[in-house]
Amino acid sequence: MQVNTNKEDLEVTFREVYASYLHKVRFFAFNYLQDQQAAKCVAQEVFITVWENRDSVIFDENIMGYLLTVTKNKCLNLLRRKKTESSFNNFKKEQYDRDSLNYMALKDSSSTDLYAKEVEKIFRASVDQMPEKIKEAFLMNRFNNFKYTEIAEKQRVNIKTIEYRMMCALKILRNNLKDYLPLL
């Protein structure tokens, strides 16, 4: 190949390089990508890069090395991008599947209603089994919004006694509901 340093001859030289090396660049890209269409696209991108950098590219007997280096870099960039897209698509698919299951579970209110009724039944039975003074303190605090000091005044006991009674009430509830509400 003849080295052209004249700016006017760059287009002619580029056409010669394109005609001579297009198939080699495409084949090299195919070996990286194992995809004929992607290899064609990468080969086109390589020659676009060469054209855009034509003023700094030296068109001599080492042009093949330059073309293969550009091709390799473009292939690696494409493979990284595909890997990132694949990871993102897998994440989005998993998220979609999870959201679909949540939606279906929420849509089927019969099982939710049944679960809520069962928890309520156990809650009521737990409150009923509490000793009278503990039950009274618990109901005043949780359902009538009385403060511990107010309950202590009404029941004529020390505030520490109310704290103990509330601790006992919550312990009973925690024990009876442990299978239904694991965060209690």
N, C-alpha and C positions, 0 to 999 in steps of 0.2 A: 504494500500500500504506500502510496505517495503522501508525504507530510505536506499539508497545505497550511501555510501561515497567513495567506492572504484572506482577509475578511470576506471578500466576494466569493471565494471558492469554498467557504465553510458549508454552504448549503449543498454543493455538489459532493463534498467529502462526506457530509452527514448521510446523504442518500446512499452513497456507496457502503458506508458502515452499516446502515439499516438493512440494505439488501443482502450484505454478506453475512451478517451476524444475527439477524432476527430469529432464524430457526434454532441456532445454537443457544441463544438466550432463552427462548421458549422451552427447549428441551431441558436446560439446566434448571429452570424454574419448575418444570413439571417434576423433576427428580426430588425437589424439596416438598412440593405441595401435593403431588399425586392427584391433581385435578386439572384437566385440560383447559377448562374455561378460565380458571384462576391463573394458570400459567400464561395464557394469552394476555390477560389483563396486566399481569406483572410485566411481561415483555413490553407491552405498550407503555407502561409507566416508566420503565427503564429508559426507553428511547425519548420519552418526553423530558425526563430528567437530563439526559445527554443534550437534547436540543436547548433546554433552558440554560444549561451551563456551557454551551458551545464555545463561549469566549475563553473559558478557563480549561476546557478539556483539550488534551494533546492527542491529536489523531495520528498515532504512529503505530509501530508494530506491537506496542503494549496495550492497545485499545481493548483487546479481548480480556485482559486481566481486569481492567477498569469496569468493563461491562459486567463481568461475572461478580465482581465485588458489589456493584450497585444492585444486581439481581439478587444476590444472597441477602443483602440487607433488606430489600423490599419484601422478599419471601419471609424472612424472620419477623418483620413487622406485621405482615398479614397473618402469620400463624399466631403471634401474640394477640392480635386483635380478635381473631376467631376464638381463641381460648377464653379471652375475657368475655366475649359475647356469649359463648356457650355457658360459662359459669353464671353469668347474669340471667340467661334464659332458664337455666336449671333452678336458680334461686326463685325467679318469678313464677315458674311452674309449681314449685313446692309451696310457695306463698299462696298461689291461687287455689291449689288443692286444699290447703289448710283453711283458707277463708271459705271455700265451698262447703267443707264439712261443718265449720262453725255455723254457717248460714242455715244449712239443713237441720242442724241440731236445734238452733233457735226457732226455725220455722215449725218444727214438730213440737208444739207446746204441750202436747198430751204427756210426754215423758217428763218434761220440766214441771208441769202442774202436779203430776203424780209424785215426783221427788219432793216438791215443796210441801205437799200435803203430808207426806210421810215425816219430813223433818218437823213440821208444825205439830204433828201428833206426838212425836217423841219429846219435843220441847214442852208441850202442855203436861204430858205425863211426868216429866222431870220436875216441873214446877210443883205439881200436885204432890209428889213424894217428898218435897222439902219439909223440914220441921216448920211449924207455924211461924215462929219469930223470924227465921231465916227467909221464908217465903214472903212474909209481910215486908221486910226490909228490901228484898230484891224487887218486888212489885212497885213499892213506893219510889225506888230509885230509877228503875228502868222504864216504867210505864207512866208514872206521875211526875217524873223529873225532879224529885226531891233530892236535895243535897244530903250528904252524910250527916251534917250537923243538924239539919231539920228532922231527919229520921231519928237521930239520937234524942232530940228534945221530945218528939212525939212519943217515943217508946220509953222515955225516961231512963236512958242508959248512956254509958260513956261512948264517945265516938270510936274508940278502939274496938268496942263490942260490935258496932255497925260494920266496921272494916272487916272484922273476923267473919261476921254473918255473910257479907257480900262475897268474901273469899270462898266460904263454904258453898254458897249458891252457885258460883261460877265453876267450882270444882265439880259439883254434881252435873251441871250442864255439859262441861267439857268431857266428862267421863261417858255420859249417855249419848252424846252426839259425835264422839271421836271418829266413828266410821262414816259419818255423813259430811262432816265439816272438818277435814284434816288440818286446817290452819288454826283451829281453836286451841 
